[in-house]
Amino acid sequence: MNAGEFFSKLFENPVNTVITVLTVVIIIELIKYFSNRK
């Protein structure tokens, strides 16, 4: 799947967009949290 297909699918379904954004935010926060623990 290329990026264009991915984004068109994302914007077809707002719920998926919200879930994807939340997932990305959580991953970034976890990375920051583990980086700060070192």
C-alpha positions in Angstrom: 0.0 0.0 0.0 1.4 3.4 -1.0 1.0 6.6 1.0 -1.7 8.0 -1.3 -3.9 5.0 -0.8 -3.2 5.1 2.9 -4.2 8.7 3.3 -7.3 8.4 1.1 -8.5 5.5 3.2 -7.7 7.5 6.4 -9.8 10.5 5.3 -12.7 8.2 4.2 -13.1 7.1 7.8 -12.7 9.8 10.5 -12.8 7.2 13.3 -9.7 5.5 11.8 -8.0 8.9 11.5 -8.6 9.6 15.2 -7.4 6.2 16.2 -4.3 6.6 14.0 -3.5 10.0 15.5 -3.9 8.8 19.0 -1.7 5.8 18.4 1.1 8.0 17.0 0.8 10.4 19.9 1.0 7.6 22.4 4.0 6.1 20.7 5.8 9.5 20.6 5.0 10.0 24.3 6.3 6.5 25.2 9.6 7.2 23.2 10.0 10.5 25.1 9.3 8.8 28.4 11.8 6.0 27.9 14.4 8.5 26.5 14.1 10.6 29.7 14.5 7.6 32.0 18.1 6.9 30.8 
